[in-house]
């Protein structure tokens, strides 16, 4: 539950031990605490769900009394459990049960059609076929695919293939027909239906136009792209359970899903009730629900340490990868990507003012510098009219702030939630769209020098959900082709680790509970089978996760 002093749960605080609590002492390890007052240690003691001692082995081993047990880490590295402050877990869960349309699996339109045809053989007629991760810039044909390409796989199923950016969807003719979209369909606010030279729908849907086909239980047109497909609640909950197991194996202990409607919220609750949500989960409702939340007086944060509502999610512009981020100078060598806004500036300002005035933390998707200026103007006005407090409004992606905008971000106390994995996985597209401007993307070093504490995150499914991949990308800003992007903005291992743990905990207002290995905090750890500090940056992503512990319970145990 939540009260004015912070979050409280039913577990005891350090020094108040229930009779049936058990103690485990982790010894012989290299503990990186992410606590600036005590950056490293040799041992940690856990009683029930909380940390009760951190320090040198001799002092901590004093807790080995009365049935306590010890666990020898064998020289491995213990770090706080990784916190992913921007991870579309529900959508990523769907990808595990869909066509992998990413470049490693599909490198041409022909291969995409073949993958759809193969999926059709195992899918009942009329049921959706889904795919994720398509990147047509790597297709051998050198063009964008169309609905007519997908139609070659048959017409017995509606088909949707999500672009790697999450801002485009490709559908076949059956999907258009089943959704009631005819050739004279109009573009929705905040999106568009691509057409060919003859004015026919090509099957490519941009941003909010995806909502016209990817039907969920609510209408989110104009408030963000729909990255979820038509999956029943119980099925989605089962998928979330599988995603949780994969996340645990990657060292993740907490995620924040930044795009949750009532459908995903129901699935998370169902998964928890079924005992299939071991990962701590924070849900960000979309701004189209603002009126409903205000009507009943509900304001995040609300919930408990395991499942709760956090900030409210808004969109300013599109994505660099999709060519829809809003820059002062349009993207592309010929300025062919002018970008788009989800809301006109006055409308966005009104939405943010109303939400912040009610006490909501704001989480605002913003990529281009023109969009950044519009968003910062709206946030500053909203903060001036809102109650005082340590709200820490978030900037999702925060991809290309100017130096002047960074100074404003610092002054407003905002938290950039960035994804350096975009450079490692999509950086060549960014370089093509931005040219030399790409070196200013995600200026993490500049943020630290201004006293800003950025969180780094995955944006899964768009990038790898594995935290070590994200950390490696923050340390080595190299694109798939080997192009180095803004090397002056690279982070050290200590900085990247803090950005994926304690800084991420600050972004979700849980730094008093998780994010560092400190006495009194919840016992969430990841144990790496290697020496993190001594491993070269290019090899960090290959360090195995030996153990993942949540609330003192090993959920991905070592062997």
C-alpha positions in Angstrom: 0.0 0.0 0.0 1.1 3.6 -0.3 1.0 6.5 2.1 2.6 9.9 2.4 5.8 8.5 3.8 6.4 5.9 1.0 5.6 2.4 0.1 4.9 -0.2 2.8 4.2 -3.9 2.4 3.6 -6.8 4.8 7.2 -7.9 5.0 9.2 -6.9 8.0 11.9 -4.2 8.1 15.5 -5.0 9.1 15.7 -5.7 12.8 12.1 -6.9 13.1 12.4 -10.6 12.4 9.4 -13.0 12.5 10.0 -16.3 14.3 9.9 -18.4 11.2 12.3 -16.2 9.2 15.3 -17.9 7.8 18.8 -16.5 7.1 21.0 -17.1 4.1 24.6 -15.7 4.0 26.1 -15.3 0.6 29.9 -15.5 0.9 33.0 -15.6 -1.2 31.7 -13.3 -3.9 32.4 -9.9 -5.4 29.4 -7.8 -4.5 28.8 -4.6 -6.5 26.2 -2.8 -4.3 25.4 0.3 -6.4 25.3 2.0 -3.0 27.6 5.0 -3.2 28.3 4.8 0.5 29.6 1.3 0.2 30.3 0.4 -3.4 31.6 -3.1 -2.9 31.4 -5.9 -0.3 32.4 -9.6 0.1 29.3 -11.0 1.7 25.6 -10.4 2.1 23.1 -11.8 4.7 19.4 -12.1 3.9 16.7 -12.8 6.4 13.3 -13.7 5.0 12.9 -11.3 2.1 15.3 -8.5 3.1 18.9 -7.7 3.3 20.1 -7.6 7.0 23.9 -7.3 6.5 26.4 -6.2 3.8 30.1 -6.0 4.3 33.3 -8.0 4.9 33.0 -11.7 5.3 33.8 -12.0 9.0 31.2 -9.4 10.0 28.4 -10.8 7.9 29.1 -14.4 8.8 28.1 -13.5 12.4 24.6 -14.1 11.0 25.3 -17.8 10.5 23.5 -18.8 13.7 20.3 -20.6 14.6 19.7 -22.6 11.5 21.1 -20.1 9.0 22.7 -21.4 5.8 25.5 -20.1 3.7 25.9 -20.1 -0.1 29.3 -20.0 -1.6 29.4 -17.7 -4.7 32.7 -19.1 -5.7 34.2 -15.7 -6.6 31.2 -14.8 -8.9 29.9 -11.2 -9.1 26.7 -10.3 -7.3 24.8 -7.2 -8.4 21.4 -5.7 -7.6 18.7 -7.4 -9.6 18.4 -5.7 -13.0 15.5 -3.2 -13.3 14.2 -2.6 -16.8 12.3 0.7 -16.6 11.0 0.5 -20.2 10.2 -3.1 -21.2 7.0 -4.0 -23.1 6.8 -7.3 -21.3 3.3 -8.3 -22.4 4.1 -7.6 -26.1 7.5 -9.3 -25.8 5.7 -12.3 -24.4 3.6 -12.4 -27.5 6.8 -12.5 -29.7 7.8 -15.8 -28.1 4.8 -17.4 -29.6 4.8 -15.7 -33.0 6.9 -15.6 -36.2 10.4 -14.2 -35.7 10.5 -11.7 -38.5 13.8 -10.2 -37.3 16.9 -9.9 -39.5 18.5 -13.0 -38.1 15.6 -15.1 -39.2 14.0 -13.2 -42.2 16.3 -11.4 -44.7 13.9 -11.1 -47.6 10.3 -10.7 -48.6 10.4 -14.2 -50.0 11.5 -15.6 -46.6 8.8 -13.6 -44.8 6.1 -15.0 -47.1 7.5 -18.5 -46.5 7.4 -18.0 -42.8 3.8 -16.9 -42.9 2.8 -19.9 -45.1 4.5 -22.3 -42.7 2.7 -20.7 -39.7 -0.6 -21.1 -41.6 -0.3 -24.9 -41.6 -0.4 -24.9 -37.8 -3.0 -22.1 -37.3 -6.8 -22.7 -37.4 -8.5 -20.9 -40.3 -9.6 -17.4 -39.3 -7.2 -17.1 -36.5 -4.5 -14.4 -36.5 -1.0 -15.1 -37.6 1.5 -12.7 -35.9 5.1 -11.7 -36.5 7.4 -9.3 -34.9 10.7 -7.6 -35.6 10.6 -6.9 -39.4 13.3 -4.6 -40.8 12.8 -4.1 -44.5 16.0 -2.1 -44.8 17.8 -5.4 -44.7 15.5 -7.2 -47.2 17.3 -8.5 -50.3 14.6 -7.0 -52.5 15.5 -3.5 -51.4 11.9 -2.4 -51.0 9.1 -2.3 -48.4 6.8 -5.4 -48.4 3.1 -5.0 -49.1 -0.2 -6.8 -48.3 0.0 -8.4 -51.8 3.2 -10.1 -50.8 1.6 -11.5 -47.7 -1.4 -12.6 -49.7 0.8 -15.1 -51.5 0.8 -17.1 -48.3 -3.0 -17.6 -48.6 -6.2 -15.9 -47.5 -7.4 -18.2 -44.7 -5.9 -16.1 -41.9 -5.6 -12.4 -41.0 -1.8 -11.7 -40.8 0.0 -8.9 -39.0 3.8 -8.4 -39.0 5.1 -5.7 -36.6 8.0 -3.5 -37.7 11.1 -3.6 -35.4 10.4 0.0 -34.3 6.9 -1.0 -33.1 5.5 2.0 -35.0 4.6 0.2 -38.3 2.5 -2.9 -38.9 2.1 -4.8 -42.2 -1.2 -6.6 -42.7 -2.6 -8.8 -45.5 -5.8 -8.2 -47.4 -7.7 -10.5 -45.2 -6.8 -8.5 -42.1 -7.9 -5.3 -43.8 -11.2 -6.8 -44.8 -11.9 -8.4 -41.4 -11.2 -4.9 -39.9 -13.6 -3.2 -42.2 -11.0 -1.1 -43.9 -11.8 -0.2 -47.5 -9.8 1.8 -50.0 -11.5 5.0 -49.0 -10.5 4.6 -45.3 -9.3 7.9 -43.8 -6.1 8.4 -41.8 -6.6 8.6 -38.1 -5.2 11.3 -35.9 -1.5 10.5 -35.1 -1.1 7.9 -37.9 -1.5 7.1 -41.6 -2.4 4.3 -44.0 0.2 3.9 -46.7 -1.0 4.0 -50.3 0.6 3.2 -53.6 0.7 5.5 -56.7 -2.9 4.5 -57.5 -4.2 5.3 -54.1 -4.6 1.7 -53.0 -3.9 0.6 -49.4 -0.5 -1.2 -49.3 -1.2 -2.9 -46.0 1.4 -0.8 -44.1 -0.1 1.0 -41.1 1.9 3.8 -39.3 1.6 4.7 -35.6 -2.0 5.1 -34.5 -3.3 3.6 -37.7 -2.2 0.2 -36.3 -5.2 0.5 -33.9 -7.6 0.2 -36.9 -6.5 -3.4 -37.3 -4.8 -4.6 -34.1 -7.9 -4.6 -32.0 -7.7 -4.6 -28.2 -10.4 -4.0 -25.6 -10.1 -0.2 -25.9 -9.5 2.4 -28.5 -6.1 4.1 -28.2 -6.1 6.0 -31.5 -4.1 9.2 -31.3 -2.5 8.1 -28.0 0.2 5.7 -29.3 0.8 2.8 -31.7 -0.8 -0.4 -30.8 1.9 -3.1 -30.4 -0.5 -5.8 -29.0 -2.5 -8.2 -31.1 -5.8 -10.0 -30.4 -4.8 -12.5 -27.7 -7.3 -13.6 -25.0 -6.5 -12.6 -21.4 -5.7 -16.1 -20.1 -3.5 -16.8 -23.1 -1.6 -13.6 -22.7 -1.2 -14.4 -19.0 0.3 -17.8 -20.0 2.7 -16.0 -22.4 3.7 -13.5 -19.6 4.6 -16.5 -17.5 7.0 -17.8 -20.1 8.4 -14.3 -20.6 9.0 -14.1 -16.8 11.0 -17.3 -16.9 13.2 -16.0 -19.7 13.6 -12.7 -17.9 14.7 -14.4 -14.7 17.4 -16.3 -16.7 18.7 -12.9 -17.9 19.0 -11.5 -14.3 15.9 -9.3 -14.4 14.0 -8.9 -11.2 11.8 -5.8 -12.0 10.3 -4.5 -15.2 8.1 -1.5 -16.1 5.7 -2.0 -19.0 5.3 1.4 -20.5 2.1 0.7 -22.6 -0.7 -0.9 -20.6 -4.4 -0.9 -21.4 -7.1 -2.6 -19.4 -6.4 -5.8 -21.5 -2.7 -6.0 -20.4 -3.6 -5.0 -16.9 -6.0 -7.9 -16.6 -3.5 -10.3 -18.0 -0.8 -9.2 -15.5 -3.3 -9.6 -12.6 -4.4 -13.0 -13.9 -0.8 -14.2 -14.3 -0.1 -13.1 -10.7 -3.2 -14.8 -9.4 -2.0 -18.0 -11.1 1.5 -17.7 -9.6 3.0 -17.0 -13.0 4.4 -13.5 -12.5 7.6 -13.9 -10.4 9.0 -10.6 -11.8 8.1 -7.4 -10.0 6.0 -5.4 -12.5 5.1 -1.8 -12.8 2.4 -0.9 -15.3 2.1 2.5 -17.1 -1.5 3.1 -18.3 -1.9 5.0 -21.6 -3.1 8.6 -21.7 -6.4 7.7 -23.5 -7.5 6.4 -20.0 -6.8 9.7 -18.2 -10.5 10.7 -18.0 -11.5 7.4 -16.6 -8.8 7.5 -13.9 -9.6 11.0 -13.0 -13.3 10.2 -12.8 -12.7 7.6 -10.1 -9.9 9.6 -8.3 -7.3 6.9 -9.0 -3.7 8.2 -9.2 -0.5 6.2 -9.4 1.5 4.9 -7.7 -0.9 2.3 -6.5 -0.4 -1.4 -5.7 2.3 -3.3 -3.9 5.9 -4.2 -4.4 5.1 -7.0 -6.8 2.4 -5.5 -9.1 1.5 -1.9 -9.3 0.4 1.1 -11.4 3.1 3.7 -11.9 3.3 6.8 -14.1 0.9 7.6 -17.0 2.3 7.2 -20.5 2.0 9.9 -23.2 3.4 10.2 -26.7 4.9 13.4 -28.3 6.3 12.1 -31.6 7.1 8.9 -33.5 10.3 6.9 -33.9 13.6 7.5 -35.7 13.6 4.0 -37.1 10.2 4.5 -38.6 11.0 8.0 -39.9 8.4 9.6 -37.7 10.4 11.3 -35.0 10.0 15.1 -35.1 13.2 17.0 -35.6 13.8 20.7 -36.2 15.6 19.6 -39.4 13.7 16.7 -40.9 15.4 13.3 -41.1 16.8 11.8 -44.3 19.4 13.1 -46.8 16.6 14.9 -48.7 14.5 15.8 -45.6 12.1 13.0 -46.7 11.1 12.1 -43.1 9.3 15.2 -41.7 8.1 13.3 -38.6 4.7 13.4 -36.9 3.2 14.5 -33.6 0.5 12.5 -31.8 -1.0 15.7 -30.4 -0.9 19.3 -31.3 1.2 21.3 -28.7 -1.8 22.9 -27.0 -3.6 19.5 -26.7 -0.5 17.8 -25.3 0.0 20.7 -22.8 -3.7 20.3 -21.6 -3.3 16.5 -21.2 -0.1 16.9 -19.2 -1.5 19.7 -17.1 -4.6 17.7 -16.1 -2.6 14.6 -15.3 0.2 16.3 -13.3 -2.4 18.4 -11.5 -4.0 15.2 -10.2 -0.6 14.0 -9.0 0.4 11.6 -11.8 4.0 11.1 -12.7 4.3 11.7 -16.4 6.2 9.3 -18.8 6.4 10.9 -22.2 7.7 9.3 -25.3 9.9 11.9 -27.0 12.7 11.4 -29.6 13.3 14.4 -31.9 14.5 17.8 -30.7 11.5 19.6 -32.0 9.2 17.2 -30.1 11.5 17.6 -27.1 11.0 21.4 -27.1 7.2 21.0 -27.3 7.2 18.4 -24.6 9.4 20.4 -22.2 7.3 23.5 -22.6 4.2 21.4 -21.7 5.9 19.7 -18.7 7.2 23.0 -17.3 3.7 24.6 -17.5 2.2 21.4 -16.0 4.7 21.4 -13.1 4.0 25.1 -12.4 0.3 24.3 -11.9 0.8 21.0 -10.1 1.3 20.2 -6.4 4.9 20.3 -5.2 6.7 17.1 -4.7 9.4 14.7 -5.9 7.5 13.5 -8.9 10.4 13.0 -11.3 8.6 13.0 -14.6 10.1 10.6 -17.2 11.2 11.1 -20.8 10.8 7.8 -22.6 13.7 7.3 -25.1 14.9 10.9 -24.8 16.9 10.3 -28.0 18.1 13.6 -29.3 17.9 16.5 -26.8 20.0 19.5 -27.6 22.5 20.8 -25.0 20.0 23.6 -24.1 17.2 21.0 -23.7 19.5 18.9 -21.4 19.9 21.9 -19.2 16.1 22.2 -18.9 15.8 18.5 -18.2 18.3 18.8 -15.3 16.5 21.9 -14.0 13.1 20.2 -14.1 14.4 17.1 -12.3 13.3 14.8 -15.1 14.5 11.2 -15.6 15.5 10.2 -19.2 14.7 6.5 -19.7 16.9 5.6 -22.7 17.7 2.5 -24.7 21.4 2.3 -25.9 20.6 -1.1 -27.4 18.9 0.9 -30.2 22.4 1.9 -31.4 23.7 -1.7 -31.2 20.7 -3.1 -33.1 19.2 -0.2 -35.2 22.0 2.2 -35.3 22.7 1.8 -39.1 19.1 2.9 -39.8 19.6 5.9 -37.4 22.8 6.8 -39.2 21.0 6.7 -42.6 18.2 8.9 -41.3 20.3 11.3 -39.2 23.7 11.5 -40.9 26.3 13.0 -38.7 23.6 14.1 -36.2 23.5 10.5 -35.0 26.6 11.2 -32.8 24.3 13.3 -30.6 21.9 10.5 -30.0 21.4 9.4 -26.4 24.0 11.8 -24.8 24.4 9.8 -21.6 27.8 11.2 -20.7 26.5 14.8 -21.0 23.5 13.9 -18.8 25.7 12.6 -16.0 27.9 15.7 -16.2 24.8 17.8 -15.6 23.8 15.8 -12.6 21.0 13.9 -14.5 20.7 10.3 -13.5 19.5 8.5 -16.6 18.1 5.0 -16.6 19.0 2.6 -19.3 16.5 0.0 -20.5 15.7 -2.4 -23.3 12.5 -1.3 -25.0 11.9 -5.0 -25.6 10.5 -6.3 -27.9 12.3 -3.7 -30.1 15.7 -4.6 -28.7 17.1 -7.5 -26.6 15.6 -7.8 -23.2 18.9 -9.0 -21.7 20.4 -6.4 -19.4 23.9 -7.4 -20.2 23.3 -6.6 -23.9 22.0 -3.1 -22.9 25.0 -2.5 -20.6 27.4 -3.6 -23.3 25.7 -1.2 -25.8 26.0 1.7 -23.4 29.7 1.0 -23.0 30.4 0.5 -26.7 28.1 2.5 -29.0 28.7 0.5 -32.2 26.1 -0.2 -34.9 25.6 -3.7 -36.6 27.9 -2.6 -39.4 30.6 -1.5 -37.0 30.1 2.3 -37.2 30.9 4.0 -33.9 28.2 6.4 -32.7 29.3 9.3 -30.4 32.2 7.5 -28.6 32.4 10.5 -26.2 29.1 9.5 -24.8 30.1 6.0 -23.7 29.6 4.9 -20.1 31.9 3.0 -17.8 30.8 -0.4 -16.4 30.0 1.2 -13.0 27.9 3.9 -14.6 26.0 1.5 -16.9 25.4 -0.8 -14.0 24.0 2.0 -11.9 21.8 3.1 -14.8 20.2 -0.3 -15.0 19.7 -0.7 -11.3 19.5 2.2 -8.8 18.8 4.9 -11.4 16.1 2.7 -12.9 14.6 2.2 -9.4 14.4 6.0 -9.1 12.5 6.2 -12.4 9.8 4.0 -10.9 9.9 5.6 -7.4 11.2 2.4 -5.7 14.8 3.3 -4.9 13.9 3.0 -1.2 13.0 -0.7 -1.8 15.2 -2.0 -4.6 18.0 -1.0 -7.0 21.0 -1.4 -4.6 22.3 -4.0 -2.1 21.7 -2.2 1.2 20.5 -3.2 4.6 16.7 -3.0 4.8 16.1 -3.3 1.1 14.3 -6.2 -0.6 16.8 -9.0 -1.4 16.8 -8.9 -5.2 20.1 -10.0 -6.8 21.6 -11.3 -9.9 24.8 -13.4 -9.7 27.0 -13.4 -12.8 29.2 -16.3 -13.5 32.3 -14.1 -14.0 34.1 -11.0 -12.9 32.0 -8.2 -14.3 34.6 -5.4 -13.7 37.4 -7.4 -15.3 35.5 -8.5 -18.4 36.1 -6.5 -21.6 33.1 -4.5 -22.8 32.8 -6.6 -25.9 32.5 -9.8 -23.8 30.1 -8.6 -21.1 27.0 -9.7 -23.0 28.3 -13.3 -22.9 28.6 -13.6 -19.1 26.1 -16.2 -17.9 23.6 -15.5 -15.2 24.3 -18.0 -12.5 21.5 -17.1 -10.1 18.6 -14.7 -9.9 17.0 -13.9 -6.5 13.8 -12.0 -5.8 12.8 -11.3 -2.2 15.4 -13.7 -0.9 14.1 -16.6 -3.0 16.3 -18.1 -5.8 14.1 -18.2 -8.8 16.7 -18.9 -11.4 19.0 -21.0 -9.2 22.7 -21.7 -9.6 24.0 -25.2 -10.0 
